[in-house]
């Protein structure tokens, strides 16, 4: 999803503000579950429903359309 | 040469250089310790000085890293070409300052203790200086926690959890042995420094384990 937009982890962190790229990396590699607040901010940034961020099946098959 | 082989060789060269620097620094510290008569001091003072110097060195290293955003970006590992953001730089600088102040705070009671033992007025000043430094360090530490993102907070909680388990276990062992008539002869400063050193070790362990993995598959995100 991030790569589709051509964003680096640092760019995502910068766009969110107040988040380090290590946090983004940890979320991507499954080493960290973000808080609800950060999850909503991520969903808003990528303009997708929240569940699409965390369900790899939905994310890869695109079952849930973008809002 | 393949990239992975080059990377492995680079790591080995870095490890060799690090080992050489460590050996020279260690020998230097041992000489300095002998010169200052540290062998005459007890366990708590020597360990406290070691923790203090390590924290100040680590904090100074972070400040040097943070002076160059590109270098800091590489240290953060991922997207190595991207410089560190303002947020990442600010947090690193704050972390460095907190580490240095913590190192100073641990050194101060030992250093001022020597002076304060002579004179009641100097003792009052030493207590006031220690209290003031403690308040500044606590305030900056709190700023660091408040500004941390939830991943950093998770690491802090993990370190605190491991540290708390170690502290409880050792306090129990110490107190139980004392009740059973086995007196280790440890003083409050010895116990504090030992427990704090364990907390620092737990923080380093959690921090190293949480280091970024740059081969994350972006397709999964």
Boltz contact constraints between the chains, C-beta under 6 A:
constraints:
  - contact:
      token1: [A, 1]
      token2: [B, 221]
      max_distance: 6.0
  - contact:
      token1: [A, 2]
      token2: [B, 218]
      max_distance: 6.0
  - contact:
      token1: [A, 2]
      token2: [B, 221]
      max_distance: 6.0
  - contact:
      token1: [A, 3]
      token2: [B, 218]
      max_distance: 6.0
  - contact:
      token1: [A, 8]
      token2: [B, 79]
      max_distance: 6.0
  - contact:
      token1: [A, 8]
      token2: [B, 82]
      max_distance: 6.0
  - contact:
      token1: [A, 9]
      token2: [B, 78]
      max_distance: 6.0
  - contact:
      token1: [A, 9]
      token2: [B, 79]
      max_distance: 6.0
  - contact:
      token1: [A, 10]
      token2: [B, 79]
      max_distance: 6.0
  - contact:
      token1: [A, 10]
      token2: [B, 82]
      max_distance: 6.0
  - contact:
      token1: [A, 14]
      token2: [B, 85]
      max_distance: 6.0
  - contact:
      token1: [A, 18]
      token2: [B, 87]
      max_distance: 6.0
  - contact:
      token1: [A, 19]
      token2: [B, 149]
      max_distance: 6.0
  - contact:
      token1: [A, 20]
      token2: [B, 88]
      max_distance: 6.0
  - contact:
      token1: [A, 20]
      token2: [B, 149]
      max_distance: 6.0
  - contact:
      token1: [A, 21]
      token2: [B, 76]
      max_distance: 6.0
  - contact:
      token1: [A, 21]
      token2: [B, 78]
      max_distance: 6.0
  - contact:
      token1: [A, 22]
      token2: [B, 76]
      max_distance: 6.0
  - contact:
      token1: [A, 22]
      token2: [B, 212]
      max_distance: 6.0
  - contact:
      token1: [A, 23]
      token2: [B, 149]
      max_distance: 6.0
  - contact:
      token1: [A, 23]
      token2: [B, 151]
      max_distance: 6.0
  - contact:
      token1: [A, 25]
      token2: [B, 78]
      max_distance: 6.0
  - contact:
      token1: [A, 25]
      token2: [B, 212]
      max_distance: 6.0
  - contact:
      token1: [A, 25]
      token2: [B, 216]
      max_distance: 6.0
  - contact:
      token1: [A, 26]
      token2: [B, 151]
      max_distance: 6.0
  - contact:
      token1: [A, 28]
      token2: [B, 216]
      max_distance: 6.0
  - contact:
      token1: [A, 28]
      token2: [B, 221]
      max_distance: 6.0
  - contact:
      token1: [A, 29]
      token2: [B, 213]
      max_distance: 6.0
  - contact:
      token1: [A, 29]
      token2: [B, 216]
      max_distance: 6.0
  - contact:
      token1: [A, 32]
      token2: [B, 151]
      max_distance: 6.0
  - contact:
      token1: [A, 35]
      token2: [B, 150]
      max_distance: 6.0
  - contact:
      token1: [A, 38]
      token2: [B, 150]
      max_distance: 6.0
  - contact:
      token1: [A, 56]
      token2: [B, 220]
      max_distance: 6.0
